[in-house]
Amino acid sequence: MKIVTIALAFVVSFSSSVVAQDFAKGLAAHEAGDYETALEEWEPLAEAGKASAQFNLALIYRNGRGVDQDYTKAAKLYRQAADQGNTGAQCNLAVMYMFGEGVPKSYEEAVKLYKQAADLGDAQAQYNLGVMHWRGEHVSKDYHEAARLYQQAAEQGYPDAQSNLALMYEIGQAVPKSYKIAAKLHRQAADQGFGPAQYSLGVMYEMGWGVSQDNVMAHKWFNVGVTNENILSGKRRDMIAEEMTSEDLRKAHVMAAECVESGYNNCGY
């Protein structure tokens, strides 16, 4: 189970149309690789206390886009935005505290920031805290708390959380054991292109866990998982193929292609 690190998100929430236009100009410049103009547009906004501008400037300095990489300045800008409740800044600053980038390394401060963002409903923070509680890293090992946080993030459509929560339902870890719920959660994540969930869903169809046993569907999901660089999917697909007829294999390949080409909107039953 991984912890998501630096988020590259851009958020604008200004009431002034003039300010919003300045921000939009900076965003357009940034996307075009014109970091000098982006800085010119965002620095005055950041100095005026606009959290979104502070957040985006922090990204520029954190990643050294058109400027010398400066963790200290990035951390300062993230802090300014984080103190205004910007959850992206809270999450990214938490990462910097975990690695000691521009700030003294402090897992305690990182956890504090993640909790602030999680309490404000940030799915990434909820997921990361869930992973930490599941592992018992820098917080108490608490499967129930992990499941609670995964659930919150899963309800917002966060695929990593959906998949991790599904695994907990598979074995009944801090939640009632339910292959049916696990399959549903894996499917939600698989439909977003999440390779590990596509593999897990394939296994569930192969074994008939929470779904009707169906080698065609299993092969299809393994094949889809391969397109998302899931190594286990390829190995399992090849194994199950030995037990399938040529017609079933043809059908599975067609279904996998339709699933991927539709952006996971047409992935069968």
Secondary structure by P-SEA (a helix, b strand, c coil): cccccccbbbbbbcccaaaaaaaaaaaaaaaacaaaaaaaacaaaaaaccaaaaaaaaaaaaacccccccaaaaaaaaaaaaaacaaaaaaaaaaaaaacccccccaaaaaaaaaaaaaaccaaaaaaaaaaaaacccccccaaaaaaaaaaaaaaccaaaaaaaaaaaaacccccccaaaaaaaaaaaaaaccaaaaaaaaaaaaacccccccaaaaaaaaaaaaaaccaaaaaaaaaaaaaccaaaaaaaaaaaaaaaaaccccccc
